[in-house]
Amino acid sequence: MPESPAADEPFPARARAVGRAAYDQPVLRRLMPVTSHFDLWFATGATGQRSATRVGPMIWPHDEGRYGVRDRGELLARFETPEEAVAFVLDVLPEGIGPTR
């Protein structure tokens, strides 16, 4: 398993680590990744120029030195590695999720 970035690394390095861990998952590669303020969440497709149909929780790569997973502001869990955070997101995605056509 790849080493997790240190908690004191800047946001961009930690955000890239989350992106790499998410990209390693085929289910998440079928979704549209959305980032804002270093958060990462996923959507099934865009419904307009600036809106998307969000699915699952988002990962914040610097939640008290860990990788926080939140759903609409509520903290669900914190993890030491980006891989653990991504695995949690995968576990809570609805069955059969995928991109809209």
N, C-alpha and C positions, 0 to 999 in steps of 0.2 A: 504494500500500500504506500502511495506517495506520502512524503512528509507534509504535515500541515504547516502553513506559514506561522511564524511566531505571532503571539497576540499583539506585540508592539510594532509589527510591520504596518506600513501605511495601508489605508483602505484599498487603493488600487490593486495591490498585490493580493490581498485577501479576496477582493471581488473577482479577480481573474481566477483564483483557485476554485471558487465556487462555480464559475462558468465552466471551467475544465471538468470538474466533477459532474456537473449536470450534463455536459455534452457526452460524457462517457455512457450515459443511459439512453438506450434507443427510444424508450417511451417519451422522454423529455425532448429528444431531438425532433420528434414529430410535432411538437408544440412550438409556438412562437415565444422566444424568450423576450422579456421586457425588463429593462433596468431603469432605475431612477434613484439617485442619491446612494448608489452602490448596492441597493436592494436588487434581488433577482426574483422574478415571479414569471408565471407562464400564462399563455392565453391560447384559446383554440382558433382565434382569428380576429381580425379587426372589423369593427362595425361602423367605423367612421375614421376620419383622418387622425383623430387623437384619442380614440377609445378602442378598447379591446375587451373581449369576453374572457375575463380572468378565471383560471381554474387553480384550485389548490392554494396552499399558503405561500408566503414569500420568505426568502432567506435574507437576513441582514448579516453581513459578514463581520460585523464588529460589535457584537452585543456583549458588553462586559468582558471583552477579550475572547469571546467564543463566537460561534455561528448560531445566531438566534433564528428560530422559525416562528413566524407570527401569522395570524389569520385576522385580518381586519383590525390590527392593532393589539390583539390579545396574544401574549407570549404563550406558545404551545410547548416549546422545549428549547434547550441550548445544548450545543454539541461542541466537542473539542476539534473536530475536523470537518472540512467541507463535505467529505464523502458521507459522513454520518448524517449531516443535515439534509443532503440530497436524498439519502435512503429514506429518511423520515417523510419527506415530501412525497416520494414515490408511494410509500405505504398508505398515505391518506388521500391520494388522488381517486376520483370516482372510477369505477370499473369501465373499461372500454374507452377511456378518454383518448382523444386524438384530434387532429386538426379538422376544422370544418371545411366543407367543399363548396 
